[in-house]
Amino acid sequence: MIIFLTASSGAAGGSSMILMLIAMFAVFYFFMIRPENKKKKKAEEMRNSLTVGEEITTIGGMTGKVVQVTEDTVTFETGEDRVRIQIKKWAISTTAKMEAAEAEAANRRKKR
């Protein structure tokens, strides 16, 4: 409010400042907030579509094959020693299918 009170050069100066603020917010939204929300939605869809037998990587870097999926947890086996680890779904970073699709998309971009 202080900015508006000190801008006593006329109504045109104040309204142009408001338009500039609105334009800055719109740019911020389309370049920062919207892509992040899309990324979160994609990750949530990936976590909800997990099936038994899929290869996963956790946010801690552990990899393994899914052996059980519940509403909010996933149990997976690591390596040949068949150690089973149970984690929350939010701790899954990627799946093998997702990594393959990203690599293929990166290769297509390089060829262009």
N, C-alpha and C positions, 0 to 999 in steps of 0.2 A: 504494500500500500504506500510505502514511503516513496517509491519510485514514481508512482502516479501523481503524488502530491507535488513533487518537485518538478515534474514536467509540465510547467504552466505555459508552454509556448503555444498552446492551442489544442483543439480536439484532434487535429490531424496527427500531431506528434504522438499522442497517447494511443490512438487507434492503430497507428502503424507499429507501435511497440507491441501491442497485444497480438496483432497479426503475425509479427515476427516470432513471438513466443509460441503461438499455436503452430506455426510452420516448423519450428525447431522440435517441438514435441512430436509432430507427425513424422519427421525424419528419424528421430530417436526411436519411435515405435516401430517403423517399418524396417530399420536396419539393426535394431538390437532386441527388442522384446518379442516381436512376431517370430523371427527365426528360432529363438530359444524355445518358445512355446511349441513350435512344430517339432523341434528336436525331442523335447520331453514327451510329446504325444507319441512319436514314433518309437521311442524307447519303451514306453508303457505298453504299447501294442505288442512289441516284440516279447516283452516279459510275460504278457498274458497269453500269448500263443505258443508257449513252450510245450514241447511234447517229449515223451520218454524216448531216449536214444539220441537226442540232439547233443552236439558238442557245444559247450559254453565256455566263456572266459569271465571270471569274476573281476570286480574292480580292484582286487588285490593281486591279480595276475594268475590265479590258479585256474587250471583248465581241467575239463573232465567231461564225462558223458552223463546226461540226466537219467536217473533211475526212478525218480518219483517226483510228482508235482502236486502240491496242494494249493489252497487258495492264496496263501501268502509266503510259502516256503518251497524250496527246491532242494532235493537230495541228489548229489551227483557222485560218481566214482572217479577217482584219480588214478591213472596209470594201471599197471598190471597187478599191483598189490591189492587192488580192489578196496581201498580205503574209501569209506562213504562219509561225505561231509554234507551237513544240512545248513543252508543259508537262507536268508530272506531274499525275496525276488528282487528287491531294489538293488541288491549287491551284484546283480548280473550286468556285466558291461556289454558283451556282444555274444553272438552265436556264430557258428561256422558259416551258416548260410548268409548271415548279414555281412560278415567279413568278405566272403567271396563276391557278393553283389557290389560292395564298395570298391573292391580291387578291380572288378570288371568295369565299373563306371570310371574309375581313375584311368584305366588303360584306354577307354574310348576318348576321354578328354585329351590324353597325350597324343593320340593319332590325329587329332584335328589340327 
